[in-house]
Amino acid sequence: MTHFELKPKGVCPKQISFDLDGNILHNVKFTGGCPGNLQALSRVVDGMTVEQLDQMFNGIDCAGKGTSCSDQLARLVRQAYETQKA
């Protein structure tokens, strides 16, 4: 299992940390943002694969920002996964 701490762009949280066990996501934590919603999102995605995250959350927009917390999570997890594979 590999731990990541990455900075999202264009959203309220300043950092997203998570663990990847192969392509399975665990232990998601957001620093900043809407605590209730982000705790819920963290619980929902625990155990999902990178592919499931892409399918469910990639491209979700928040108030015309062009991204959202869930979109940033999907993007950062994909980025970490690809880096881990290389």
N, C-alpha and C positions, 0 to 999 in steps of 0.2 A: 504494500500500500504506500502511495506517495502523497505527501501533503503539499498543497499549493496555497499561496496567498497572493491574490492578484487584484489589480485596481481596475474597476469598471469605468466606462466612459459615458458621460451624458445622463447619468442617473444620480439619485441622492446618496446611496451607500458609497462610502469611501474605499471599502475593501470587501472582497468575497473570498473566504477561505473554504477549502474542501479537501477531501481525500479521494483519490482514485485508486481502486483496486482493479487493475486491468482497465476495462471500460465501464466499471460500475462506480457510481457516485455515492459518497457517504459524508456525513459530518459537515454539512453546509452551514456556514455562519456568515451573516452579513454584518458589517460594521457601519452603522448609520442607517438612514432610511426609516421606513414605517415598521416599527418592531412587530406588531401583530401580524401584518400581512407577510412579512419576510420570515417570521417563525413558521407560519403556516406553509409557505412555499418550501422552506427547508425540510419540513416533515414530509411533504408530498413527494419531493424528488429523491428522498433517501432510498437507495437501492435501484434507481433507474439507470439504464445504460446511456451512454453518450448519444446513441442513435435515438432513443426515446426522447431525450431532452431536446434534440434538434427538431424532431417531429412535432412536439407539443408546444415549444416555447420560442423557437427561432422566428424572428420577424414580428413579434408582438410589440406594438407601439404604445407609449404612454403620453397622452396629451400632445401629440404631434412632435415629440422629441426625436422620432426616428428609431427609438429603442425603448427598452423598459428594463426593470430589474430582472425579470425572467429571461428576456432576450439576452441581456448581458451575461447572465449565468450560463445559458446555453452556449454562447460564443466563447466564454472563457474556459468552460469545461472542454469544449472541442479543441481549443488552442492548446490547453494543457495535455490533453490526450495525444494530439499529434506530435507535440514536443517530446512526450514520454516515449512514443513509438520510434522516434528518429534515433 
